[in-house]
Amino acid sequence: IEYGIAQLGALQIWLNHKQNRENAIQQYKNALSLGGSKPLPDLFKNAATEFDFGPKIINRLVNEIESELRTLPV
């Protein structure tokens, strides 16, 4: 389960990176700087991601991943 949660966070950071590279990197660093001092939902928030694994987030990630896969050579 922990790997799945981490992957969902990483994919959201990837999407942020696609929109604004520098901002996404800074937000990620902000979250990392908190280390284990905050609960996981706060770390996600500081990385500008959502600690939400419902259909809205999952569908968004799946759609973006499928779109990215279509750009790869076969």
C-alpha positions as CSV (number, residue, x, y, z in Angstrom):
1,I,0.0,0.0,0.0
2,E,2.8,2.4,0.9
3,Y,4.4,1.9,-2.6
4,G,1.0,2.7,-4.2
5,I,0.6,5.9,-2.1
6,A,4.1,7.0,-3.0
7,Q,3.5,6.3,-6.7
8,L,0.3,8.4,-6.7
9,G,2.2,11.3,-5.1
10,A,5.1,10.9,-7.6
11,L,2.7,10.9,-10.6
12,Q,1.1,14.1,-9.3
13,I,4.5,15.7,-9.0
14,W,5.3,14.6,-12.5
15,L,2.1,16.3,-13.7
16,N,3.1,19.5,-11.8
17,H,6.5,19.2,-13.5
18,K,5.0,19.1,-16.9
19,Q,3.1,22.3,-16.2
20,N,5.9,24.2,-14.4
21,R,9.2,22.5,-13.9
22,E,10.9,25.0,-11.6
23,N,7.8,25.4,-9.4
24,A,7.3,21.6,-9.1
25,I,10.9,21.1,-8.1
26,Q,10.6,23.8,-5.4
27,Q,7.4,22.4,-4.1
28,Y,8.9,18.9,-3.9
29,K,11.9,20.3,-2.1
30,N,9.6,22.0,0.4
31,A,7.9,18.7,1.1
32,L,11.2,16.9,1.5
33,S,12.5,19.5,3.9
34,L,9.7,18.5,6.3
35,G,11.1,15.0,6.6
36,G,9.1,12.9,9.1
37,S,8.0,16.0,11.1
38,K,4.6,16.1,9.5
39,P,1.9,13.6,8.7
40,L,1.7,12.3,5.1
41,P,-1.3,14.5,4.1
42,D,0.8,17.6,5.0
43,L,3.8,16.4,3.0
44,F,1.5,15.9,-0.1
45,K,0.1,19.4,0.4
46,N,3.5,20.9,0.6
47,A,4.4,19.2,-2.6
48,A,1.3,20.7,-4.2
49,T,-0.3,17.3,-4.6
50,E,-3.5,15.8,-3.1
51,F,-3.6,13.0,-0.5
52,D,-6.8,11.7,-2.1
53,F,-7.0,8.4,-3.9
54,G,-10.6,8.7,-5.1
55,P,-11.8,8.5,-8.7
56,K,-11.1,12.1,-9.5
57,I,-7.4,11.9,-8.9
58,I,-7.0,8.4,-10.3
59,N,-8.9,9.2,-13.5
60,R,-6.8,12.3,-14.0
61,L,-3.5,10.4,-13.5
62,V,-4.7,7.5,-15.8
63,N,-5.7,9.9,-18.5
64,E,-2.4,11.8,-18.4
65,I,-0.4,8.6,-18.4
66,E,-2.4,7.2,-21.4
67,S,-1.8,10.5,-23.2
68,E,1.9,10.3,-22.5
69,L,2.1,6.7,-23.6
70,R,0.5,7.6,-27.0
71,T,3.4,10.0,-27.7
72,L,6.0,7.2,-27.4
73,P,7.2,5.3,-30.5
74,V,5.8,1.9,-31.0
